[in-house]
Every structure is written in C-alpha cells, then in structure tokens.
Amino acid sequence: MRRAAHRTRHGAYYVGKAEGLLKTDLRPTLRGKVQLILTSPPFPLNNKKSYGNLQGDEYRDWFVGLAPLFSELLKSDGSIVIELGNAWVPGRPVQSLLPLECMLGFVNNPRAKLSLCQQFVCYNPARLPSPAQWVTIERIRVTDSYTNVWWMARSDHPKADNRRLLRPYSKSMKSLLRRQTYNDGKRPSEHQISKRGFLKKHRGSIPPNLIELEPMPGTIALRLPNAIRIANTDSNDFFLRTCRTQGITPHPARMPSELAAFFIQFLTDPGDLVLDPFAGSNTTGFVAELLGRRWISTDVSREYVQQSRIRFQDPILKAARKGRE
C-alpha cells in the first residue's frame, strides 16, 4: 500500500495518477465505500497548462474510461459530481462539443451504469473575458463565464437532502407567509397551483441549480429567486495570503470552497467518505475536513500536494474542530 504524502485527522492525500492509484493501491480501501466523488478534472483545453491536460479524442477516451472506475468505488447510494468547463475549436470562434461528448460518454458508459441526477451551472461574473481573440479583439463573441457541474449516481435515489441548503426567504415570500393568501389556480404553463401549497412555513427556500460566484459580497442585493449566490472570496483567503507570503505560485484552477461545501453538505453526512481524484491544492479535502467528513485525495503533482498542506493550517479549521468537540 502506497504511503500518503499528507495526512490529517480525517483524510489522506496521495501522489500519483488517479487512474493508477484507484485501480491498484487505493482500490481495496475505497471499493464500495465512497459516498461522494467530487472533482474538477483537467479541462479539455486547446493549450497545454501547467497542471496538465489532454486534448481531442485522447481526452474523451481517457475521460469516458474513468466512469466504471469511479462507479465501482461508490456506495450504493453514493454520488459523482464533476465540474467541467467549456472548450473552443482551435483557431475558430466555434465552441467545441468535446465537453458534452465527454459527459455523454461518461454517463452512458455501459460498464458504469450511471444516471444523470441533475445538471448545475456555476456562473462566475468576475471571470476574465475569454476566448480573448473572439471576445476582446474581434468582438464577435461574449465572455465564456460559466462551468457545468454534473451530478450522477448509480441509483435513482442517492443520498441527498436539500433541507441542508435552504436559503433565507425573500421579502415577497415572507409577506405571503404573513398574509396566508396567494393567487392559486391554473397557470398559462398548465401547472395547477393548490390553495395551500405555499402556505407551510419551512426554514427557508429550496435552492435552484444555478450557482453564482459573487466576487464583491455585500455590494449587490441577493437575487434569491434566481440563483444561489456565494461569495467568491478566494483571492483573500488564508490559503492565498499564505502562498503570497511564502512566494508560492498557487494552483491556477482551484475549485471554489463554497462550491465544494454546497455538494458535500447536500450529498453526505458527517463521517461519510469524500474522494477527489484530481485534487490540486485540495479544496475538496479541506472542506470535507471542515465539515467533519472523511476524505481521500490524489493528484499527479507532488508540488500541489505539498501546497495543499497550507490549507490545513487555516485557523478556521481549528475553530470548526473545537465546535464539534
């Protein structure tokens, strides 16, 4: 069994290619025991990046081949959540179908027996205008500002509870609950709205599948009916501040911690096992530790594995542990 490069109270981080580690060293430990695989694999980009990425048919074959491997590791009610960005045809102002082909191939892989539970969209209004040639130079396209997040499972009823994600009621909903009346009846869409269906007070409203990363928290009113708005404050978090202090170049494609927290809270309970096969600076492992979940992470880059240790020095983690004791 390969030794972990980094261990904490709840998890371990291993160096190596995910497909190799999960087929051999980690397979006996993880097979049938993972509640959530949450990851953002290298995107099928046109240009090579420092964190590595394949292209074209080679990428699609590699990506689709991960499906049965991931499926085998899941518990019967476990989930797979994959964030995947868009790609563009090299030298043309045309969006590539490769990411969609990859996801269709992944979920339809007959050896994996997966179903698509739901698609989410993660919108980042602060993303730099890209692809630059078509957006800022020729001005013939608009900024590509979102990624797709795909939730899959082997079961039609994986563990999930949206009551852990409830948002504060809007002013209009609070007003409706006070007056206990609303316009019921048939809508133009042919939906039949019952007389009392919206009068029961819960602890908040059910979130939509649009997640917006807001880079300037507090400056704009929350658009509660339309999006889950989460503050994208990574540029000033403990991890990046420490990287700057120590002269470390951080991983360039970090998953927002709020996005990881959303799915870990939604799809797991404390003590469940969360796996990230392409962990980079290990946002998933850090958030899992913060929320009292067990975790396993892997990455091919020893540099990023070492870099991830910074996250676990964050004082917020110590406070969370103390709060659970």
N, C-alpha and C positions, 0 to 999 in steps of 0.2 A: 504494500500500500504506500503510495507516494505521501510524503510529509507535506503538511500545509506550510505555505510561506508565511502565513499570518493567521493567528487565532485570537478569538475574543471569548467572552463568556458564552455567547450564543452561536458563534459561527466560525467558519474557516475559509481561507482564500488560498486557491491552488494555482500554480503557474503551469500553463500548457494549453495546447489546442483543445477547445471544448469537446469536439467530436472524439478525440482520442481519450481524454480523461473520462468522459461519460460512458464510453464503451468498455473501458478496462478498469482503471484504478477505482473510480467512484461508483461504478455500476452496482456492485453488491450493497453498498451503503445506501444508495438512493432509489433503487428499483422499487416502484410501487409505494414510495414514501413521501414524495414531494407534493405539497398542497398547491403551490403556485410556482410556475416558471415565469419570471418577469424579466424581460431583457430588451435591449435595443441593439441588435446586431449591426455590424458594419453595413452601411447603406450601399446599394449598387450605384456608386458614383462614377462619373466619367473619368475623373482624375484620381490617381493614387494619393492616399492620405497617409499621414504618419502612423495612424492606428491600424492601417491595413484594410484593404477591401478588394474583392474580386469584381469582375465585370462580365456583362453579357451572359451567354449560355453557361459559362463556367460558374457564375454566381448563382444562376437559377438552379442548376443541378445540385450545387452544394446546399443551397437553402432548402430546397424541397426534401433533400435527403436527411435533414435534421428532424423532420416530423415524426417518423417512427421511433427515433431515439428519444425525443422528448416525451412522446406519448407513453412509452414504456416506464418512464420514471414517475409518472403521476399516480397519485391515489385515485381511487375510483371516482371520487367527487372533486378531483383537482382541476386546475385551470392553467392555460398557457396564455400569457399576454405579451404581444410583440409590438414594439413601436418601430415603424418603418417609414422612412421619408420618401420623397419623390425623386425621380431621375429624369434627365433630359437626353435626347438623342444627340450624340457628339456633333457639334458644328451646325446644328439646325435648331430653329425655335419651335421644337416639337417635343412634347412631353413623352417620355418613354413608357411603354406598357409593362416594362420589366418588373417593377414592384408589384403590380397587380397580378401578373403571371406567376410570380413567386408565391404570393399569398394563396392564389387559387390552387397552385400545385401543392402547397404545404397542407392546406386543409382538406384537399381531395386525395392526398396520398393514401392508397388503399391499405397500406400496412400500418397506418397511424390510427384510422377510424376516429377522426375528429369531426366536430361540428363547430360552425361559427356561431357563438352565442350572441355577440354584438360587436359592431364597429364603432369606435370612438374617433373623434377628430381633436387633435391638440393644436390650438392656434396660438402662435406667438407673434403679437403685433410689433415686437421690437426686432424681429429678425431682419438682418441686412438684406437690401434689395438683391434678389438673385432669381434666375441666372443673369449676371451683370450685363453681358453682351446684349441681351434682348430687352432687359428692363431699364437700365440706366444709360446705355449708349444708343441703341437703335430705337428705344421707346416703343416697342411693339408687343410687349407682354407686361403683366403686372407681377408684383412680388410674390414669390412662392413662399407662403408664410405658415404652412401647417404640416403636420405629420399625421399619418393614420396610426391608430392603435387598435390592434385586432385581438379580441378575446375569444379563445377557443377552449373546448373541453371534450373529453371522451363521453361525457354524459350530457343529456339534455338538461339535467338539473344539478350542476356542480354547486358546491358550497358558495353561497353569496347572500348578502344581506344589505340592502340599500338603506336600511334604517341607521347604519353606522355613518352614512354620508349625508344626512339631512342638512339642508341649508335653512337659514332664517327665513321665515315667511316674508313676502313682500308686503308693502303697505296696503295694497288692494286686497290681498288675502286676509290680512289681519282685520280689515274693515268688514269683509264678508263674514268672517267668523263672529264678529261682534253683532252684526245685524241678523245673522242666521237666515238670510234670504239671498237668492240669486236667480238669474234668468234660466230656468230649466227648459227642457223640451228638446225637440229635434233641431239639429243644426244643418246648414247647407251641405256639409260633408256627409250627412245622413247618420252622424253619431247621435245617439239618444242620451241626453244628459238627465239623469234622475233628479228627483226633487230634493234628496238629502245627501247625494253622493259626495258633495264637497263641504258638508257642514261639520263633519267629525274633526276635532282638533287633534292633530298629531304633534310631534315635537319639531316639525319643520317640513319643508317641501322636498320631494324626490328630485334628485339632480338629473339633468339631461346628459346626453352623450357628447356634448361639445365642451371641451375644457380650454379655457383661455388663460394663458400665462400673462399676467399683468405686471409689467416692469416698474410701474410707478404707483405702488399701493397707496390708497387714500386720496388720490387726486381726482378720481372719476367715480361717480356713483355706481354701485354694483348693479349689473343688469341681470337680476336674479331669474327672470323667466326664461332667459335665452342661453345662459352659459354658466358653467362652473368657473368662476374667476378665482385663480390662485396667484398669490404674489410671487413673481419670479425674482427673488432677491439673491440669487446665487452669486451675483457679482460682488456682493459684500458679505458673504457668509464666512464662517470660521475657516473652512477649507481653503478658499481662495485667498483670504487675508494671510493665512499661514504660508501658502505657496509663494505669495509675493515677498513676504518677509525672508523666506529661505532661498529665494532665487530659483524656484522650481517652476518649470513650464507645465501647467496642468493639462489633463486630458482635454482635447478640443471639442469633444462631443459628449458632454455629460448629460445624463438624464436628470431633469428637474426633480428635486427631492419631493416636491408636492405631488408630482405625478405618480411617483413610486408609492407614496403614502396613500393616495387615493385607492389604488388597486390592492395594496396589502391590507388595508382596513376593510375594503369591500369583500374580498375573497378569502380571507384567512382569519383564524382566531389566534390569540396568544398561545405560543408553544408550537404552532404549526411550522413546517419547514418550507422555506422560500429559496429558490435556486435562480441564480443569474449566470448563464454560461459565457456571457460577453460583458463582464462587469466593469472593465475600465477602472475608473477611480472609485468604483464600488458604492454608488449611491444606494443601490438596492440593499446591499448588506448593511449599510449604516442605518437606513430607515427601518429595516427589519429588526435590527438590534434595539433601536429607539422604541419600537412598538412591542417589544417582548416576543418577537418571533425568532425561531432558529433559522440559520441561513448557511448556504454554501455558495461560493462564487468562484469562477475561474476566468482567467484571461491569459492570452499568449504572451503578454508583455510583462516581464518582471519589473520594469520601471513603474508601470501603472499599479501593480500590486503593492510595491513599496510605497508609492504615493498615497495609496488608499489608507495607510496607517494614520495619516494626518486626521482623517475624518473621526477616528475613534478617540482622538484627544479632545474633541469638542466638549466644552463644559455642559452643553445641553444634554448630552448622553448620561453624564454622571447624575444630573438632576432627575432625569427620567428613571434611572435605576433606583434612586433613593425614594422616588414617589411610589414605586411598585413594592418596596420593601415594608 
